[in-house]
Amino acid sequence: MGQPRHKWRDLPVVNVLNEGLAAIEEGYESIMFVFNALEQEPGRALIRAGVEGGVGLITRVPHASNVLTNNFTQSFPPSDHRSLRRRDWLIKAKAIVDEYVKPISDQLGITLSQLALKFILSYPVSTVIVTVTSVKELEEYVEAADGGYLSPRVLGDLERLYDELISIRLSQ
């Protein structure tokens, strides 16, 4: 009595990869980390290690503080965790999304929010934690979880876009 039945770890904002790998090695049953089309690492590495270690993979921040939605804003109320994002990161990320990512969602005939979710669900993750502020958003997000995820070509295009452009521009 009083003993936890399951061990899971919400990874910190810094040193995420090392903390995640240590949690897997220590026998945690699941780990939770930020993962989305604009923040693919260290998520992809943790997914590979988690699958190999048989660990549950809980992803969060799928819409990159609303950058991967049609509801973009540069500021949030101080009580909103998204207010911790640097404004310059939001502006750079939005420009990248408008130029490179939005055309992909348009070509697929889905919303940007749905593309963001399908991107994550195309990996072997256990679940995605979303921020939902309306019934309309919830319905849109549920439609993305229809089992029809991204093709290997589209997923590869988004991974290359991250590797060759997004990770560089957003780290400057």
Stockholm file with secondary structure:
# STOCKHOLM 1.0

chainA/1-172         MGQPRHKWRDLPVVNVLNEGLAAIEEGYESIMFVFNALEQEPGRALIRAGVEGGVGLITRVPHASNVLTNNFTQSFPPSDHRSLRRRDWLIKAKAIVDEYVKPISDQLGITLSQLALKFILSYPVSTVIVTVTSVKELEEYVEAADGGYLSPRVLGDLERLYDELISIRLSQ
#=GR chainA/1-172 SS CCCCSCCEEECCSSSHHHHHHHHHHTTCSEEEEECBTTBCTTHHHHHHHHHHHTCEEEEECTTTTTTTSSCCCSCCCTTSGGGGSCHHHHHHHHHHIIIIIHHHHHHHTSCHHHHHHHHHHTSSCSEEECCCCSHHHHHHHHHHTSSCCCCHHHHHHHHHHIIIIIHHHHHC
#=GC SS_cons         CCCCSCCEEECCSSSHHHHHHHHHHTTCSEEEEECBTTBCTTHHHHHHHHHHHTCEEEEECTTTTTTTSSCCCSCCCTTSGGGGSCHHHHHHHHHHIIIIIHHHHHHHTSCHHHHHHHHHHTSSCSEEECCCCSHHHHHHHHHHTSSCCCCHHHHHHHHHHIIIIIHHHHHC
//
